[in-house]
Every structure is written in structure tokens, then in C-alpha cells.
């Protein structure tokens, strides 16, 4: 049952009141100095598959255009997510994020769950739950963040919201381009640099043009790997040290990329656009630190690296059919991820909680033989055979993602004489995701022979051959394990094939009142196939497909009493697909969690108002919403059953979003955006045959701050020292409230027995920038990121049980330039 919106609206009004009080002194002072100027420039978005003013779209949406992206030095996800107050996330570094809108995030760090949001790059969805590509924000026309389900206009069918990155397209008008660069220094870190450029080249006048973009960014590290021994993770671990791997600023991050887009317009009615985007990112060392070693310090025993390269190839055809506009849009997305991580903390947890796992599974037994029988793992060998105290090693992943997408849409023509408008589309997507995941333990083969032989006594006929491979999720093609040939794929396979039809019809009841209704029907086949080795024996061997079919409706009523005010009500649903749990096969495992999970549905009730006042000098947009999340999916980590997705029950998410902007004078601008959320479980979450309470009714959903807010002010002043010269200064302040990092059953690899959710403290940060620019020409600036050097923890990873955390980059000074031509 939903809680009343009364308290939610009270918080909203209170926050806006506080913001107004803060802004008033600056506004009054500005009006004393300057005369009022013209209003804000209109921002055009394509969020509803039509070019519309942001203020005319009956959807809660935040948009950041090209100029704002440059003025705020926005280059990657960490930069722009602070602007998008409706977005919450979990992360393990660049290219490894889970994002959601309005707190619809039950598993913020998993990679087996299905994302509740959709990430679009132009017309192609590139969403990968837990591993969303970190698209470099270079030559980007705008970012659009649509909160809430969007079933009628996006073929991919977002559940909680859609984040769309729109690139700049070729221009037929003339040759042009720009170059941009920056140098920066980070407190107690290494320097960074960024260099990018774009060329727009008309090839055939008014017919054919190409746009070329390239960039090379190097971000200096700020995490130190400090000296320590394996005893740092546990007193049972011995004293192997990491002296050979001690290094300052280990998390260097290098990104290179290029883009080429060709546009052909044979006549006024048709256009063909094709392009390719490539990006490669290399992290030398990771972005996590361990608070027990000190802020921004870690203790690692192996070199770490993550290489992430991908490309998008797209083709879009648009045509005027007379009665409607046709869009054919499709593309191919290819991505490779390879990484090597230190797994000392991972294996230490297995060692130390081994008996607890056995106790849980056997219902009270602490017999060491039961440890080997019920869980033939590292803890069995470690505790039963006392092989040695140094659990160092590596985790290696080789992952390949291939995705093909095709969408066709018909959109009715704008016709002032017709009361009807409509959109209809069809969508197809096929995504293949396969990987080989190997966990190795140093010295494993030397001590494990007796342990494996003991296990074989419980399982006669096992021919187990010790090696340093503790776990291998997926055979390598052509390789043989204990006489069993490798599979014909390189690792675990996940295949998702979807078809969908979607659309909506709008009817103008009067000149002021419009009713829109539509929906999305989809059918998705989700195939999972896996062959795995666990300490030399085959643990998983299956190939299964699950099908999900559903329909998501959307109804919208929009009322426009005049050109400056728009009010709307929306009811919409967003659905996720179900699937198969990879590690659940035996009767014992299936007694703890099901071998499959169902889709879930997010139902959203929303009312909003968009308004502009005083000749568009003051903009006020507010949305209030209630969302019911039915049978929501959460990834659990239950001993023996492993990482599994279950339908955990129901949750409610109530909230308010607001965006306000005030152009006080020709020189002064103020703006603020905020989101308030109350996101909680409605039901107790009981798992594993009633033996595990994974959550209690009233518990908060993870990674969901109650408050997120941004406040900014900018001052522009013409200079008398040169024609068309202007100086400017701006300040941006950000607040993120506290949140938890998981539910009881998902916070650790080993489940609720061994860990409880941790609280991520609230934090504030600031961005300060001063610059000089010549109108329609060059620009130089000096900026300070995190200017009061907040030691903010942005995320605490739940999986490794060692408290590893992620932080804002320390104070960073940036000197930049931009030159168009």
C-alpha cells in the first residue's frame, strides 16, 4: 500500500523554500547592478521522437546541451550523473556501472540481473547492467534523462527511465570544426590531460557531408597501493607481503576514441545517415580503496588492469511519406572487456566464513567432512587440510558482447487541422554476451591433492586433477578438463532476443486538452548456457531458454491553459524480462532458490506541471509520482546456490522532482534541480525455504538517497578591452544524501549470514569555473573540481566483504581552451 504524498510534497515545498532563501541575496544584488534581460534560450529535445521544446514535453526530463556540457567540464559518467538528480547508481569504476531512475534499483552491483533503465547512444540501446559503457562526452549535442517508464516510444522498453546520449550530426552548410584541450592537476595525484577535435566537411553541396571526431584523454591516478601483508584481510592469513606491488597513483585511466558520421540528403524529403563510433579505455589499477588502509589507500598483492573497447556501427534512414515520417534505425554494437583483479579479499572471505556456510547449509553441523561434501571449495581445503595461510591470486575475465538492433517507426505529420497524432513502431534486438571467468589461487595445486581425493570419496569416480584454477566459469574452446572436452564457446553464454511493437495515439479534445494512450507488447527469449569447473570438477552444465511476454500500457492527459503552462497526468508501466539462474541445478540448490525468475513490473502514477514566467526568465517544473514495483528482481547470494536472481516481493517508491531556473538579469542566471525519494520494501523478503530474512517491510531500497540536489549560479560580463569579449564565472553545488549499498541478501558474495548493508554517507561537492570567451569564437577557462576537497565516498562495493569503496576525485585544477573554426 502506498504512503500518502502529503509528506513528500511537504519536503518538496520545504526544499524549494530553502533554495529560494539562498538565492534571494544574490538575485537582489544582481538586480541592483544590472537591468533584467531576455529569457532563457529554448532547448529542443527528441525525447518523444519529435523535435520539441523541453517545456512542451509532458514528461519529467532533464537535458544538458552542448554549451552546458563544456561550461561544466563534463567528460564522463562521474561528471554528468551529479547533474541528473533522478539517477542513482552502483559502480566498480569506469565502464562498470548500474544505473536506475527514481530509486528503482534492487541490485546495484550485480552483473546477472536485468537493468531497469535503458542507455541509448543515438538510436542504439547499449545497456549492460553493471557494465554500462562510459561514453566519452565529446562532440555531444545533448544528454536527455527521462524519468519513469517509457513504453510507447522506445522499442527497448525502459522500466524506470531512459538516458539518451545524442551526438552532433554532420552539417551541410559549410566547413567547420573545433579543437579543445585541457591540463589538470589533482591533489596528491598525477596530472591529467585531454585533447579532442572535430571536423565538419561538406562533400557535395547541400547533399553530402561527413563529421569526424577524435579524442585522447589521460586521467592521472590518485589511489595508492600501500605496503601490507595478507594479515591485513584476516589474522588467519599469514604474512605474505605485497612489497613488489607497492605504488602510488595506481588508477591511471586512458581513453582514446574516434567517430565518423556521414549524412546524405538526396532531396528535401529523405536522408541517410551512417556512422561508426570507437572507444578504448584502459585502467591501470582500479578505482577502489580500502578505508582500513586509509582514505584512497588500498592493499593489493597483484597488478590489476581493465581494458574495455567497443564500437557502434549505425544506419538511419528518414523519409517523408506524405502522410507520415518514416524512420529506419539500426546498428551493431561490439564490445570486449578483459580484466585482471587481485582476489585476496575474495578468497580470504571464503576461508574465514567456510564453517559458517557449512553451518547454514547443514542446519547446525560443523563437521569438516560436511564442509567438503556440501561445498567442495577453497574453505574446505583451507580449514580441513591446513594447507597454508596465503590466499593470494587473481580473477581474470574475458568477455565479448555483440548486439544487433533494428527499429522502424512511423510518426504522423504535424497537422493543425487534425486533432489526431500518432506514432507506431516495431523493434528487434539480439544480444550475445559470453565470457570466461577464471579465479586462480597461488599454491593451490601444491596442497590440494589430498583435499580433492577426500572429496572424491564422497563422489566415487571423480578424476579430479589439482591446478591453480579454483573456479572456471566456462570452458575454453579446445581445452580439456579431466578428460571432458571444452565446450564450443569461450565461456558462459547469455543470449537475449527480443521483438516488440509499440505506439501511441493522441487526441486533442480541445485546444487545451490532449489525451494520449498507447503501449508496448514484447516477447523475449533469454537463453543461458554454462559449463563450469569448481576445483577441478564440473559444477554447472546446462543450456536453457526462458520466454517472457508482456504488455506495458501508458495513458497521458495534458492540459495547457496557455502557452506558458503545461500540466499533465501519466499512468505507465515498465516491465523487465525473467530468466534462468546459472548456478541452480541440484535439488539442494533448488530448495534454497528457484532455478528461474519471472519478470517484474513497475507501475507509475505521475502528475506534473511545467511553467515559464516573466518572458521565459523564470522556469518552474515540478513532478510528483507514486510507483508500485511488483515482484521486483533482486540478486541474492545464498551459500551453495550461489549468485541467483529471485522475485523478492513488492516495493513502493514515492517522490517529487523539480527543476527551477531564474535569469535575474542579462548577466545573472540561477538554477536548481532536486529529487526527493521514499523508496522502501512493502513486504518481508523471505528466502531459502524460510530460513533467510533478506529484507523487512519498511527497509530502504539500495543506492537510493532520499535527497539529491544541485544548485548553480553563473555571471557573464562583457569586457571593454576587446570587441565581443566576455568574462564569466559559475559555481555548481551538489548534494547526495546517504544510502545503503544493498539488501540483506545481496550485500556479500556469501549472503546475509556474513554481512549486512553498509551506509554510504551523504556528501556535498562543488565545481567552480572562471573564463574568458570571444563571441562565437575561442574560450579559455580555469576550473576547480571538488573545490573544497570533499573526502566523499560515492559507493561501497558489497561483493567482496572487505569494505572496498569508491570516492570522488580529490580537488582538481583544470586549465582548458576551446577554439572553433
LUMGULO-889791 format. One record per residue (C-alpha): z, y, x. Coordinates in steps of 0.2 Angstrom, whole numbers, plus 5000, padded with zeros to 4 digits. Layout:
REM LUMGULO-889791
ZYX;...
This chain:
REM LUMGULO-889791
500050005000;499650175006;500950305010;500750475002;499650605011;500950735007;501750715024;500150705033;499550875025;501150945029;500950905048;499150975047;499751145040;501151155052;500051125067;498751245062;500151375059;500751345077;498951365084;498751525074;500351595081;499751555098;498051635096;498651795087;499151895103;497551855112;496551905096;497452065094;497252115112;495452075111;495052175096;495852325105;494652315119;493052265110;492152285094;491852125083;490152045087;488951925079;489451755074;489351585082;487651505085;487151365074;487251185081;485951075075;486350885074;485450725069;486950635064;486250595046;484550555053;483950735048;483950895058;485450985050;486651125054;488351045059;489151145045;487951065032;488350885036;489650815024;490450705037;491850735049;490950765065;491250845082;489750895093;489650965111;488051045115;487151075132;487951235137;489751175132;489451015142;489051125158;490451255155;491751125154;491051025169;490850865158;490150725168;490850555161;491950475148;493550535155;492950715153;492250715136;493550595127;494850735129;493750845118;493550715105;495150715096;494750575084;494350455098;495650335105;495350215119;495950075131;495250065149;495149975165;494150105174;492350175173;491150065163;492649965156;493250055140;493650005122;493450155110;493850175092;493950315079;495450365069;496550235077;495550085071;495949985087;496949825086;496449765104;496249905116;495949805132;495049635126;493349585130;493149445117;493449555102;492149645092;492049835094;492549935078;491450085084;489650095090;489050185105;487250255104;486150315118;484750405108;484150275096;484850115105;486650045102;487349995119;489149955113;490049825123;491849805118;493049835133;491549865144;490650015136;489350095149;489950255156;488350355153;488250505166;488150665156;486650735165;485250825155;486150785139;485650885123;487250855114;488650725110;488950685092;490550595087;490550545068;492250485062;492350345049;491250205043;489350255043;488450105034;487050195026;486150275041;486550175056;485750005057;487149945069;488349975056;489850065064;491550025056;492750155062;491450285069;489950315079;489750405096;488050465100;487350525116;485750625114;484650655129;483550815132;481650775127;480050825135;479451005130;477551035128;477751225130;477751235149;478351185166;480151205169;481651125177;483351145184;484451095198;486351085198;487651035211;489551045214;490851015228;492650975224;494250945232;495650835224;497450855229;497950715241;496250635238;494550635245;493250765242;491850735229;490050805226;488750805213;486950835213;485650825199;483950895194;482750885180;480850925179;479850955163;477950935166;476650965153;475150855157;473950885143;474251055134;475151035118;474850845119;475750755133;477250795143;478550705154;480350745159;481050675175;482950675178;483950615194;485750625199;486850565213;488750585211;490150535223;491950545217;493250535230;494650415228;496450465225;497350295224;498250225239;498450045243;500150045252;500949915263;501949775254;502249585253;501949455239;503849485235;503349645228;502749555212;504149425212;505649375223;504949195222;503349245230;503749235249;503249365261;501349365264;500849545268;499349655265;499349745281;497449705284;497049795267;498149955268;497050105265;497150275257;496050335243;495350165239;494450205222;492850295228;491650305214;489750325217;488450345203;486650365205;485350365191;483650425185;482750455169;480950465164;480350505146;478550535141;478050615124;476350615117;475850715101;474150665096;474250785081;475450885071;476050735061;476350595074;477250575091;477550435103;478950445115;479450315128;480650315142;481750225154;483450265160;484350185175;486050195182;487050115195;488950135198;489950065212;491850075213;492650035230;494349985225;494950005207;495750145197;497450065193;499050095202;500750015200;502250135196;503450025205;502550065221;502550255217;501350365207;499550325212;500050185224;499650005222;499949845232;498449735234;498049585245;496149585244;494749705244;494149755227;492449815221;491549835204;489649855203;488849905187;487049935185;485949945169;484350015162;483750065145;481850055140;481450135124;479950175112;480050285097;478650325085;478750455072;477550505059;477250605044;476650485030;476550625017;477750555005;479050515019;479350525038;479250365047;480250315062;480050165073;481350155086;481750015098;482249975115;482849845128;484549865137;484849765153;486549765162;487349675177;489149685181;489849605197;491649625202;492949555214;494849585209;496449545218;497349415207;499049415215;499949485200;498949375188;499449215197;501249275200;501449285181;500849105179;502049045192;503549145185;503349115167;502748925168;504348855162;504448975148;502748925142;503248745143;504748785133;503748875120;502448735118;503648585118;504948665106;506348665119;505848545133;506048605151;505448435158;504248475173;503148325168;502848405152;502348565161;500948465169;500448375153;500448515141;499748645153;499048575169;498948745178;499548835193;501348845186;501348655186;500848635204;501948785209;503548735201;503448545202;502748515219;503448675228;501848695237;502148865244;502649045239;501049145242;499949165226;498549275233;496749255228;495349335219;494549345202;492649355203;491449395188;489549395187;489049455170;487249485163;486949575146;485249585138;484949665122;483449705111;483449825096;482149875083;482449995069;481250065056;481650205044;480850295030;481550465026;481050575011;480250735014;481150895011;480550954994;481351104985;480551044968;481350874969;483150834965;483050664974;483050624993;483250455001;483250355017;482950175019;482850065035;482849895042;483749845058;483649695070;484649665086;484849515098;486149525112;486449395125;488049405135;488349275148;489449265163;490349155176;492149195179;493049115193;494849135198;495249075216;496949045224;497249045243;497848875250;497648795233;496748635239;498048605253;499448575242;498648525225;498148345229;499748265223;499948385208;498148335202;498548155205;500148165194;499148245180;497848105181;499247985177;499348065160;497548065158;496847905166;495047905173;495148085178;494248105195;495048275200;494448355216;495548495223;494748655228;495248835229;494548865212;495948875199;494848915184;492948925182;492348985165;490648925166;489748815177;488448875189;486648815187;486348665198;488148645204;489048485201;490948465197;491748295199;490048205195;489748315180;488148415182;488248605179;487548675163;485848765161;486648935160;487549035173;489249045164;489949075147;488749125133;488849245119;487349265108;487349385093;485849405082;485849525068;484749585054;485149725042;484449835028;485250005024;484950165015;485550295003;484950404988;485450574985;485350664968;485550854966;486550854949;486451044950;486051174964;487851154970;488250974966;487550824975;487950634973;487450514986;487550324986;486950184997;487550035008;487149915022;486849725020;486849625035;486849445042;487449405059;487349245069;488749235083;488449095095;489749055108;489448915121;490548875136;490848745149;492448775159;493448695173;495348715174;496048645191;494548535193;494448455176;493348505161;494348605149;493048685137;491348605132;490648675116;489148765108;489448835091;488748965079;489649065066;488749175052;489449325044;488549405029;489249565020;488849725011;489649895015;489450025002;489550215004;489750344990;489750534993;490050684982;489650854989;489951024981;489351184989;489951334979;489051454991;488051455007;489651465017;490751325009;490451145008;491751015000;491450834999;492250664995;491750505003;492150325000;491450205013;491650035020;491349965038;491349785042;491449685058;490749505061;491849355063;491649225077;492249075087;493749065099;493148995115;494748905121;495248825105;494648645103;496148515104;497248485089;498748555098;497748725101;497148725083;498948705077;499348875086;497748975081;496148945072;494548895081;493649035072;494049205065;493249295050;492549475049;493649615043;493349775033;493849955034;493950045018;493950235020;494350375007;494050545013;494050725007;493450875017;492951055017;491851145029;491851335029;491251485038;491851665036;491551845041;489751815045;490051655053;491351725065;492751605059;492451425056;493651305047;493351125044;494751005038;494650825033;496050715026;495750525024;496650365020;495950195027;496450015022;496049895036;495949715028;496149555038;495949655054;495549565070;496749565085;496549465101;498149365104;498649275120;499649115115;500048985128;498948835128;497748915115;497349055127;496549215123;496049205105;495549325091;496449305074;496449395057;498149475058;498349545041;498149725034;498449895041;498450075034;497850225043;498150395036;497750565044;496950735045;495650805056;495250985059;494151105069;494351295069;493351425079;493551615079;492351735088;493551885088;492352005096;490751995106;491751945121;493151835115;493051655107;494451545102;494351365096;495551215092;495251035086;496650915081;496850745074;498450685066;498650495063;499950375055;499250205059;500350055055;500349875050;500649845032;501149655034;502149555046;500949465058;501549285060;500549165071;500648995079;501248895064;502549025060;503449015077;502749185084;503049355076;501649455083;502049615073;503149685059;502649785045;502849965050;502349935068;501150065075;499350015079;499050015098;498250155108;498450275093;499350435097;500050525082;499350695088;497850735099;497350915100;496351035111;496451225111;495151335121;494851525124;493351605133;493051785138;491251845143;491052015150;489352105156;489452165174;488752335179;488252285196;486652195191;485452185176;485952045164;487351985175;488951925165;490651855171;491551735161;493251645161;493851505150;495351395148;495551225139;497151145135;497350965129;498750865121;498850675119;500350605110;501250445115;500650275110;500950095113;499749985123;499649835112;500349725098;501749605102;500449455103;499149545114;500149645127;500049505140;499049355146;500449245141;500949315124;502449385116;503649265125;503449365141;503149545137;503249675124;502249835121;502449975133;502450155128;501150275136;502050445137;501250595129;500450715141;499550885142;498150935154;497151095157;495451155163;495151325170;493451405174;492851565181;491051605184;489551725185;487851705177;486251795175;485551785158;484351635156;484451605175;485751555188;487551515186;488951485198;490751445194;492451395201;493451275190;495151185191;495351025183;497150975178;497651145185;499551115184;499350945191;500050845177;500550665183;499950595167;499750405163;498250385152;498350195149;499550045154;498549885155;499349745145;498449595153;499249565170;501149595166;501349705181;501349875173;499749925181;499250095175;497850225175;498050415177;497250575176;496350635192;497550755201;497250935202;495450965207;494551125213;492651125209;491351245215;489751225206;488051305204;486551295191;484851355193;483451345180;481651375184;
